[in-house]
């Protein structure tokens, strides 16, 4: 989206223009949904969070100063919402785990973000690797995961990631390195590259 | 863990040293992948890739994982996503969120309706209270009182000329 179009859209959004709102959601819905889905690894949660992202944008459009690109501001809201949802789900999962631990099935593991890789032999080779990578992604620490999503999936620049996350570029790079190493180790432990499974 | 890295582990035998070597290798892979190496470092790295099969395999695995990340299928929002967001906004704001959305407003504008009703009622009251024979009274007032009181109707006479 061009900056002129950005400015026009933001002006219309500030005037609570419904058509502008629909245009905004139409333009960014898939991008926002994809980012949030890759961070949460759950379609239902991702849809709910993505809706909240656009509501936040519309409610707080007056706070957008125009220093950064509009998309950067939007992705910052998206990653913040996704991060908060992860915290909420983790807290809820811990509570449920405590509740369940008294039952005979108490030793079952609860992963709020899914990541089932228990059936590798049923998938085609490419899907298998993809599944393991997604599972590995969901096992990363949330602050590492969002950087991998922004850099390696969304292909954003370090500067954009720095603006979105509020971290220094050096911190972004070092977190990305740690995340990639962790992901590599996770995948290598579950996938034999020489055999293709 | 791959066969190559397992062999490397057996040869070296020390975990601390192994970790350091692995970390150094990961750093190199990452820097090469990101294009952060100098020309000389890049040349050395590529020479090692050509000469060391285990190094090459390990790097290929790293690249496969990175490529796998980049080719994860794009997840699209559901078809009714825009409508869902909009209805959520309307529900939460009682329809007051959008500027010109009275047509779709879920909240009845009671203030406006009340005002309109008051104006209509006031207008109706004024119409009902206004006298219907006002035209006749006005006609009575135009009777010429200076006319002689005779049996017939009073007749206006034009003023005599001097």
Interface residues (C-beta under 8 A of the other chain):
Chain A: X15 X16 X17 X18 X21 X22 X25 X26 X29 X30 X32 X33 X34 X37 X38 X43 X46 X47 X50 X51 X54 X55 X58 X129 X130 X133 X134 X137 X148 X152 X153 X155 X177 X180 X181 X183 X184 X187 X188 X189 X192 X193 X194
Chain B: X1 X2 X3 X5 X23 X26 X27 X30 X57 X60 X61 X62 X64 X65 X66 X68 X69 X70 X71 X72 X73 X74 X75 X76 X77 X78 X81 X82 X84 X85 X86 X88 X89 X92 X97 X98 X99 X100 X101 X104
